[in-house]
Amino acid sequence: MTDLSGKTALVTGSVQGIGLAIAEALAGAGARIAVHGIAGDAQIHEVCEHLHKLGSPQAEFFPGDLRQPDRIDELMEAVAAWGGADILVNNAGIQHTAPIRDMPRAQWDAILAINLSAAFHTMQHALPVMAERGFGRVVNIASVQGLIGSVEKAPYVAAKHGLVGLSKVAALEYARAGSRESGGVTVNCICPGWTETTLLGPQIDAAVAAHGGYREEGIAAMVTGKQPSGRMSDPSEMGRLALWLCDPASHNVTGTAIPVDGGWTAQ
């Protein structure tokens, strides 16, 4: 069992989806959770209470607009005052699909800012402190789209490829920080393929309806063209993988981009 007692984790975009699943896994291992995302007061309270019940000694919300470096500075300074991030999970992201010729400039700028630049800014704050402590974990949530191309997703694919590259550079720069005994400092990417989140709910419902209400058949028809397993992943699976990467025993796993894609990128 991974024991993260005494550790603090900042998970961006952790009020729902993959981010929440990762926060749940880390909370279950005893980490304090700095919650972040876009949500109303009621949802924030519900998430923090939920993480506390799962085992987190503290779960507190920290606001921060990831499009704005100054707001990211404020977010990281607030977390530092709370004890600092031993674990940083850059999960927040946005998407917009359109051909390159039609992609609004504002969408390009926003997607690059949130999906890539924000991770650089949070890591720039967190990694030096992790190195001083001899322990730190950065888990960047990239995507299968960070390993391959995809039409009508130019900013998203560019950002996720950039996130994988950025993570490799950071992993190399901090590879010698800490020790096996302290746990070291590692930087890795998780690259999900089709994952069953609320964002995909309408697509899933339509696919299931088109196959007579048979859920497995509908999902298989929806994903098999890309994901050979014919199965979607559950967000909790990303949580378990992130938890393993955060274990002190994973001190030599760094600079990786791990696909969770049912064989998509193996083709």
C-alpha positions as CSV (number, residue, x, y, z in Angstrom):
1,M,0.0,0.0,0.0
2,T,1.3,3.4,-0.9
3,D,1.5,5.7,2.1
4,L,1.5,9.4,1.4
5,S,0.9,10.5,4.9
6,G,2.5,13.9,5.5
7,K,2.5,14.7,1.8
8,T,0.6,17.5,0.1
9,A,-0.8,17.1,-3.5
10,L,-2.0,19.9,-5.7
11,V,-4.3,18.5,-8.5
12,T,-5.5,21.0,-11.0
13,G,-8.9,20.5,-12.4
14,S,-9.8,18.2,-9.6
15,V,-13.5,18.9,-9.1
16,Q,-14.5,16.2,-11.6
17,G,-13.4,13.6,-14.1
18,I,-9.8,12.3,-14.2
19,G,-8.6,15.0,-11.9
20,L,-11.1,14.1,-9.2
21,A,-10.3,10.4,-9.6
22,I,-6.6,11.1,-9.0
23,A,-7.4,13.3,-6.0
24,E,-9.5,10.4,-4.6
25,A,-6.6,7.9,-5.0
26,L,-4.1,10.3,-3.4
27,A,-6.5,11.1,-0.6
28,G,-7.0,7.4,0.1
29,A,-3.3,7.1,0.6
30,G,-3.4,9.8,3.2
31,A,-2.2,12.9,1.3
32,R,-3.5,16.4,1.9
33,I,-5.3,17.6,-1.2
34,A,-5.2,21.1,-2.6
35,V,-8.3,21.1,-4.8
36,H,-8.5,23.3,-7.9
37,G,-10.9,23.8,-10.7
38,I,-14.0,25.6,-11.9
39,A,-17.0,25.0,-9.6
40,G,-19.5,26.6,-7.4
41,D,-19.3,26.8,-3.6
42,A,-21.6,23.8,-3.1
43,Q,-19.6,21.5,-5.4
44,I,-16.3,22.7,-3.8
45,H,-17.6,21.9,-0.4
46,E,-18.9,18.5,-1.5
47,V,-15.6,17.5,-3.2
48,C,-13.5,18.6,-0.2
49,E,-15.7,16.7,2.2
50,H,-15.6,13.6,-0.1
51,L,-11.8,13.6,-0.1
52,H,-11.7,14.0,3.6
53,K,-13.9,11.0,4.1
54,L,-11.7,9.0,1.8
55,G,-8.7,9.5,4.1
56,S,-7.2,12.9,3.3
57,P,-6.4,14.7,6.6
58,Q,-7.1,18.0,4.9
59,A,-8.7,19.0,1.6
60,E,-9.0,22.7,0.7
61,F,-9.9,24.6,-2.4
62,F,-7.4,26.9,-4.1
63,P,-8.6,29.1,-6.9
64,G,-6.5,30.1,-9.9
65,D,-7.1,31.1,-13.5
66,L,-4.6,28.9,-15.4
67,R,-4.7,31.2,-18.5
68,Q,-2.9,33.9,-16.5
69,P,0.6,33.5,-15.2
70,D,0.1,36.0,-12.4
71,R,-2.9,34.0,-11.1
72,I,-0.8,30.8,-11.3
73,D,1.9,32.5,-9.2
74,E,-0.8,33.4,-6.6
75,L,-2.1,29.8,-6.7
76,M,1.4,28.3,-6.1
77,E,2.2,30.9,-3.4
78,A,-1.0,30.0,-1.6
79,V,-0.2,26.3,-1.8
80,A,3.3,27.0,-0.6
81,A,2.0,28.8,2.4
82,W,-0.2,25.8,3.1
83,G,2.9,23.6,3.2
84,G,3.9,23.3,-0.5
85,A,3.2,20.6,-3.1
86,D,5.1,17.4,-2.6
87,I,3.0,16.1,-5.5
88,L,1.9,18.2,-8.4
89,V,-0.7,16.8,-10.9
90,N,-1.3,19.1,-13.9
91,N,-4.6,17.8,-15.1
92,A,-6.7,20.8,-16.1
93,G,-7.3,21.1,-19.8
94,I,-9.7,22.4,-22.4
95,Q,-10.5,21.4,-26.0
96,H,-11.9,22.9,-29.1
97,T,-12.2,21.1,-32.5
98,A,-12.0,22.8,-35.9
99,P,-9.8,22.6,-39.0
100,I,-6.6,24.7,-38.9
101,R,-8.1,27.2,-41.3
102,D,-11.1,27.8,-39.1
103,M,-9.5,27.6,-35.6
104,P,-10.1,30.8,-33.7
105,R,-6.9,32.5,-32.6
106,A,-8.4,32.9,-29.1
107,Q,-9.0,29.2,-28.8
108,W,-5.4,28.4,-29.9
109,D,-4.1,30.8,-27.2
110,A,-6.4,29.5,-24.5
111,I,-5.7,25.8,-25.1
112,L,-1.9,26.4,-25.2
113,A,-2.1,28.5,-22.1
114,I,-4.1,26.0,-20.0
115,N,-2.9,22.7,-21.4
116,L,0.8,23.5,-21.7
117,S,2.0,26.9,-20.4
118,A,0.2,26.4,-17.0
119,A,2.1,23.2,-16.4
120,F,5.4,25.0,-17.1
121,H,4.5,27.7,-14.6
122,T,3.4,25.3,-11.8
123,M,6.5,23.2,-12.3
124,Q,8.8,26.2,-12.2
125,H,7.4,26.9,-8.7
126,A,7.2,23.4,-7.4
127,L,10.3,21.5,-8.7
128,P,13.0,23.5,-6.9
129,V,11.3,23.0,-3.6
130,M,10.8,19.3,-4.3
131,A,14.6,19.1,-5.0
132,E,15.4,20.7,-1.7
133,R,13.2,18.2,0.1
134,G,14.6,15.2,-1.8
135,F,11.1,14.1,-2.7
136,G,8.7,15.2,-5.4
137,R,6.3,13.9,-7.9
138,V,5.0,15.7,-11.0
139,V,2.3,13.8,-12.9
140,N,1.2,15.6,-16.1
141,I,-2.0,14.4,-17.7
142,A,-1.2,14.5,-21.4
143,S,-3.3,12.4,-23.8
144,V,-2.9,9.8,-26.5
145,Q,-3.1,13.0,-28.6
146,G,0.3,13.8,-27.2
147,L,1.8,10.8,-28.9
148,I,-0.1,10.9,-32.3
149,G,-1.8,13.4,-34.5
150,S,-5.5,14.0,-35.0
151,V,-7.4,16.1,-37.4
152,E,-9.2,19.2,-36.3
153,K,-7.3,19.3,-33.0
154,A,-4.3,21.4,-33.8
155,P,-3.9,23.3,-30.5
156,Y,-4.8,20.4,-28.3
157,V,-2.4,18.0,-30.1
158,A,0.3,20.7,-30.1
159,A,-0.1,21.3,-26.4
160,K,-0.1,17.7,-25.4
161,H,2.9,16.9,-27.5
162,G,4.6,19.9,-25.9
163,L,3.6,18.7,-22.4
164,V,5.3,15.3,-23.1
165,G,8.4,17.1,-24.3
166,L,8.4,19.5,-21.3
167,S,8.1,16.6,-18.9
168,K,11.1,14.8,-20.4
169,V,13.2,18.0,-20.0
170,A,12.1,18.5,-16.4
171,A,12.7,14.8,-15.7
172,L,16.3,15.1,-16.9
173,E,17.0,18.3,-15.1
174,Y,15.8,16.8,-11.7
175,A,16.9,13.2,-12.2
176,R,19.7,13.4,-9.6
177,A,17.6,15.3,-7.0
178,G,17.1,13.3,-3.8
179,S,17.9,9.6,-3.4
180,R,16.4,6.2,-3.3
181,E,15.8,6.6,0.4
182,S,14.2,10.0,0.1
183,G,12.2,9.0,-3.0
184,G,13.8,11.4,-5.4
185,V,12.1,13.8,-7.8
186,T,10.3,12.4,-10.8
187,V,8.3,13.8,-13.7
188,N,6.0,11.6,-15.8
189,C,3.0,11.9,-18.2
190,I,-0.1,9.8,-18.3
191,C,-1.6,9.6,-21.8
192,P,-5.2,8.5,-21.6
193,G,-7.1,7.3,-24.6
194,W,-10.9,7.0,-24.6
195,T,-11.9,7.5,-20.9
196,E,-15.5,7.5,-19.6
197,T,-16.0,10.9,-18.2
198,T,-19.1,13.1,-18.1
199,L,-17.8,15.0,-21.1
200,L,-18.3,11.9,-23.2
201,G,-21.8,11.2,-21.7
202,P,-23.8,12.4,-24.7
203,Q,-21.6,10.4,-27.2
204,I,-21.9,7.3,-25.1
205,D,-25.6,7.6,-24.7
206,A,-26.1,8.0,-28.5
207,A,-23.8,5.0,-29.2
208,V,-25.7,2.8,-26.7
209,A,-29.0,3.9,-28.1
210,A,-27.9,3.0,-31.6
211,H,-27.1,-0.5,-30.4
212,G,-30.4,-1.2,-28.8
213,G,-29.4,-0.2,-25.4
214,Y,-26.6,-2.6,-25.1
215,R,-23.9,-0.6,-23.4
216,E,-20.8,-2.8,-24.1
217,E,-21.7,-3.1,-27.8
218,G,-22.4,0.6,-28.1
219,I,-19.1,1.6,-26.5
220,A,-17.2,-1.0,-28.5
221,A,-18.6,0.4,-31.8
222,M,-17.7,3.9,-30.7
223,V,-14.1,3.3,-29.7
224,T,-12.8,0.2,-31.6
225,G,-11.7,2.3,-34.7
226,K,-9.1,3.9,-32.5
227,Q,-8.8,1.7,-29.3
228,P,-8.3,-2.0,-30.2
229,S,-9.5,-3.3,-26.8
230,G,-13.0,-2.0,-27.6
231,R,-13.2,-0.8,-24.0
232,M,-13.0,2.6,-22.4
233,S,-11.0,3.3,-19.4
234,D,-12.5,4.5,-16.1
235,P,-11.1,7.6,-14.5
236,S,-10.3,5.6,-11.4
237,E,-7.7,3.7,-13.5
238,M,-5.8,6.9,-14.0
239,G,-6.0,7.5,-10.3
240,R,-4.4,4.2,-9.5
241,L,-1.6,4.8,-12.1
242,A,-0.9,8.2,-10.7
243,L,-0.8,6.8,-7.2
244,W,1.8,4.2,-8.3
245,L,3.9,6.9,-9.9
246,C,3.8,8.9,-6.6
247,D,5.0,5.9,-4.5
248,P,8.5,6.5,-3.1
249,A,9.4,3.1,-4.7
250,S,8.9,4.6,-8.1
251,H,12.0,6.8,-7.7
252,N,13.5,5.6,-11.0
253,V,10.4,5.9,-13.1
254,T,10.9,9.3,-14.7
255,G,10.6,11.0,-18.1
256,T,7.9,8.5,-19.2
257,A,4.7,9.0,-21.2
258,I,2.5,6.1,-20.3
259,P,-0.4,5.4,-22.7
260,V,-3.6,4.0,-21.2
261,D,-5.3,3.5,-24.5
262,G,-6.2,-0.1,-25.1
263,G,-3.5,-0.5,-27.8
264,W,-4.3,2.7,-29.7
265,T,-0.6,3.8,-30.0
266,A,0.7,0.3,-30.5
267,Q,-0.8,0.2,-34.0
